[in-house]
Amino acid sequence: MTVSLHLCQPGRGASCGACCGLYNFRDHSRATLSERLAEQTATFRPLPKAPEAYQAAARALREARQATPPLFPAVRVCPLLGFLDAEHTRVGCLGHPKVTGGEDLRDCGVYRADICETFTCPSFTWLSDAQARLIQAVCADWYLYGLVITDVEFVRGCLRLLEWELARPVNPEALLARPEALEAVRQLFALKETAPNRGTHAAVFGRFTPDTEGEPVSRTLDYAALDARAAPEDEVVLCLGYAPTQWEELTRAREIVRAHVQAVALALGS
């Protein structure tokens, strides 16, 4: 593990439920996921803290949602994920003993409690400590934080583009020290939610699409079909969920990424 903070619940407005299948739907918009989390929270909060009650509620939720299958069938979606605070700003496990007041009810979800207790996503190892703290600082929001902290290729791609723009290495510490640069990075990372013209029910999640078995497979751009050459922005374009079928679509996506990177460079250099 290379990071000094707990990426699932780092605090300061950030929290993540990605490993519980939070985003694993064709429509993974903020509004749709907020509604789903609110329903799950309202279902479990008033229940007695007993396995029988939680198991029955979890089973009922899964059965009621069979018409909305996950984008990646091989990735489990846990109904125990919900909002941990009254303001709906923090997501986490409703069966965790710190949430229930002592009773460990995580076995009532789709994973055993020991798996939940010991699992660490690749971001714990692949991100540097400075990168993780940068994400926490600029994505102090459950929805955006989860999208960004779990997409290491997106974060690295954005920072690499910034270094190319400035023609020098950039330490995330330098970004953390500049409020103007932090705001520009926030706008750049927020493209995970705000980038236009991607569709809300696309059969892709970032740079991944399901294969015939439902497993996530990394996408690439067919440059021959697009009559285009590779560009430095393309990795980030794919991570944002763009699936261009025409050269013009690819060009517009690249321009969006490039403009946001240039804004960070300008703020860092001012």
Buried (B, 14 or more C-beta within 10 A) or exposed (E): EEBEBEBBBBEEBBBBBBBBBBBBBBBBBEEBBBEBBEBBBEBBEEBEBEEEBBBEBBEEBBEEBEEEEBBBEEBBBBBBBBBBEEEBBBBBBBBBBEBBEEBBBBBBBBBEBEEBEEEEBEBBEBBBBBBBBBBBBBBBBBBBBBBBBBBBBBBBBBBBBBBBBBEEEBEBEEBBEBEBBBBBBBBBBBBBBEBEEEEEEBEBBBBBBBEEEEEBEEBEBEBEEBEBEEBBBBBBBBBBBBBBEEEEBBBBBBEBBBEBBBBBBBBBEE
